[in-house]
């Protein structure tokens, strides 16, 4: 069983003073994989760029490089497209025991983009944090499978944290969000990744979209959806990668549409770049995810 989604993402910026020499890398195009198909879609920019190149990064995420040579007072990036997402099934626990995971990792010789070795050590946004590591180790029980450990960490992070869009910024460190016990999906995911890596479980960051379902009798709000984040974890050679959403305390399913995978947010940021500017700027982020069958 699968679901079709029509998706619109718009990220816009307005500058107090015109900004020049803009160079931007976009990761906004949903991926195609076994459980998801990008049927149609395009990333556009307003105004039109002076340079554009579409490609992919090391992890296979679709990228769009753009440049504007003229000063800009505002700029908008937009994705519109249709995605088919398979429902899939909840994974059987074919994972190895957590105590055996290190040996299974040692047997993996590949350093291809999907290799678990890329997702085990420190990365730009996720470092070893003693408090988070202690939190994770307190959850481990003798004989626990790797999948059970992943689920226990996700469940504990969900219980520890309160969702609060005003509590953190995109640059907030996982340790700070963990101490404050508040944050958004980026914080939930970074904390979970840090905890899993502390247990020796390779873990990465997944960005994408999540269909939100309004309460019964309530009208769906345009732009109410937002880009979402969750976690992938490697559970041994037989089970491989699983994806889990600690913000919502659930395994990833048909309502999650994948855009990019990386070690942390730095690898998957939808808009990343540089420009010359003075003064302040404002930004607006809107996502609509509509089920069409």
C-alpha positions, 0 to 999 in steps of 0.5 A: 500500500502506498500514498501519493503526496503533493508537496510544496516547500517555500523558504524565503529571505528578506534583507534590510540592505541589499545582499550581494554575491549570493552563493547557495547550496539547496537540498530540497528535492525528495529522494527516490529509494525502495520505499519512496518515489519522486514522481515529479518535482522541481526546485526553483529560485526567485529571482532566477539565478545567474548560475545553477548546477543540479547534482548530488552530494556524497550521501546521494542527496539531490543538490542544487547550487545557485549563485546571484551576482546582482544585489538582492533585497529578497530571495525565495527558494521553492520545491513543488512536486509529487511523491509516492510513499510506501507504507512499509511494515514495522521491522522484525527484530533481526538485529544483533545483540548490542554486545555483538554490534561492535564485532559486526561493525568490524566485519564491514569493510566498505566506506561507501556512502551507506557504510555505518562507519561514517555515522559512528564518530563525532560530526560537525553538530554532534559531539560526544557529550558526557551527560547524554552518554550517561543518560543512554548507558542508564537505559541499557539492559543485559542481553538487549538487542540493538533495535530494542536499544534504539527504541529505548533511547528514542522513547527516553528522549521523547519523555525527557524533552518538551517540544517548544519551537521558541526554546532553541535556534538552529545553532543550539548545541545538543548538550544545551537542549538536553540540559534545558529539556526543550527543543524542536525536532532538530534537537530531539534528533541530535540528542538521540544521535549523540546517545546512540553513538555513545552506545556504539550504534551508528546513527544519522540525521534524516530531513524530510516532510511529515504529513500533519493530520488536523483534529476531527472537525478542524480545517487543515491550515495552509503552511501548518506543516514544517520540514521535519527531522528524525534518525536512522540507526544501523542495527547490524548486518542482517537488519541494517538501517532503521528509521525512528522519530523521537519527536513523535515517539514512533517508527518512521512510516508512510507519513514521513517523506525523506529528503536527505540523509547525513551525519547531522543537520550540517549535512542536510540543511535545506539552504546553506550558503554565503552572501555579503550583507549588512543589517538584519534579515527575516526568513519565512518557511512554509510547507504543505503536504497534501495526500492525494490518494 
